[in-house]
Amino acid sequence: MKNRRIINSLALLVVLSLLLVGCGSFSDSQASSGSSTAGEKEAQAVEKVLKLSFNNDIPDLNQTTTTDTISFTILNNVAEGLYRLDEENKPQPAMAKGVEVSEDGLTYTFTLRDDIKWSNGEPVTSQDFKYGWLRGLNPETSGSYSFIIADYVVGAQEFVDGTGKAEDVKIETPDDKTFVVQIKQPTPYFVSLTAFPLYFPLNEKFINEKGESYALSADGLVYNGPFMLAEFDPAKGVVMVKNPNYWDKDNLKVDKLDIKVIKEQGTALNLYQAGDLDMAPLSSSDVNSFKDTPEFRAYTNFRSYYIQFNLHNEAIGNKNIRKAIQLAVDPDVLTKNVLNNGSETATGLIPTGMAGSGVTFREAQGDLILPNIEKAKELWAKGLGELGKAPQLELLTADDQVSKDCGTFIQSQLKKNLDIDITLVTQPYSGRLQTMRDDKYQMVVSAWGADYNDPMTYLDLWAAPAKPFRGNFSNERYDQLITGAKAEVDSAKRMDMLLEAERILMDEEAILAPLYYQGNAFACKEHVEGLVYHPYGVTWDFKWAAVK
């Protein structure tokens, strides 16, 4: 059966600071011992260091198995694929210097650069890409993201399912600099996909040498991207330094990135105001203080937040109970009064602005789910009658501030509008992900960010097989629509299938309750430039980061 992706659920919040002398890392021992020579002090004075923070711990730096936004961001800055999204979100040659596409749009021939090396000095070859892609597909080594290759490359899905072999996957390496791949149907955004971490190369010799310790420490990885890890602690953060073997190293404008895990927005803002950070995420209560100043920055992306229901739970398995909760929560109050950071009220799964056919998907579908308190009360009463008892409900959230605020808001809405009490269960981000995998939740505040600019990046998640991470949803008509849309070449017909699929998921079956399409507001010192925030794929890219 087909493997599917695992969510990365929470927004990635990044804060940056330029430190010019004696910059400490995330570790406790920040001060250097002994005295420095004049030359050493001069060298320290010109080192350009950006200080960043993530709002959650770092779950997994193995590119084959990882699924979360924070890990993807780190990998995107220490590794690189055939292409890389630029400042305008367009794919540009990276490890490859170019690509030729056959007239039928099915065969891609990439030519690698001559000057690309791993951080250990070994050349990056086409065989490294083949090994990386096949490792991401191999049932013995792959994770839930295998679909992002298997959906496109000929023979890949069969390898994932165990009905085919690695040699049947249509990837060829005629020589060290040529990489040829055959895809199933013309896909205009295929080159963009090669900028995603599962498409990155891997050094087979290095992985075999590291064995069980691969990707567990800074020394447990070898790098081909702009930066390398000098330090890595999943609970504390990472330190990245410039990769001297990177092909475009002369255009990097920072020498070091010191990234700490800071879960509380208030803590980050205090550090910012004290001059210890150059950028901090803003809570709703802080936005107005910065909104009209040069320090205010806002970013939007294709990330949809929602309550996901687990159909394996007796009470939540009742459609009337799910629908009542869905209609009893008013996301407009959440975005305006709680978040106040540029996030937009969600009325469906697919975010505003995502591609459609002729018009955007959201324009074509319209507002799918709107709050209706009277209807919610009616459905709740009906559901209680069917259950024969009042359920004890729990809502799972991660332990960052935004997630906790969302949980508290939902709790208050259900008390106000349905007069029900729910229990909030808060866990660290990685723990929340594991609880979902283990099928031990009723409802969860979750999210998905687009891997590419097409509604399929969302709707494909809930296709067969049913899985705990996606609420154990299963619907034959839904699966038919997703399968049909993947093969349909008529864009209008394809979009009609996807529109119907969203209606089944959100309205007919109410597997999700929409909350908001993410926006992020930050306070940022004016001298920081070049921070690239992609609306889809890997969100943050620091390759172009600079300071005036």
Secondary structure, DSSP 8 states (H G I E B T S, - for coil): ---------S-------EE-SS---SSS--S--S---HHHHHHHHH--EEEEEESS------TTT---HHHHHHHHHH---SEEE-TTS-EEESSEEEEEE-TTS-EEEEEE-SS-B-TTS-B--HHHHHHHHHHHH-TTT--TTTHHHHTTBTTHHHHHHTSS-GGGS-EEEEETTEEEEEBSS--TTHHHHTTSGGGS---HHHHHHHGGGTTSSGGG----SSEEEEEEETTTEEEEEE-TT-TTGGG---SEEEEEE---HHHHHHHHHTTS-SEEE--HHHHHHHTTSTTEEEEEEEEEEEEEE-TTSTTTTSHHHHHHHHHH--HHHIIIIII-SS-EE-SSSS-TT---SSS-HHHHH-------HHHHHHHHHHHHHHHTS---EEEEEESSHHHHHHHHHHHHHHHHHH---EEEEEE-HHHHHHHHHTT--SEEEEEEE-SSSSTHHHHGGGSSS--GGGTT---HHHHHHHHHHHH---HHHHHHHHHHHHHIIIIIS--EEEEEEEEEEEEE-TTEE--EE-SSSS-EE-TT-EE-
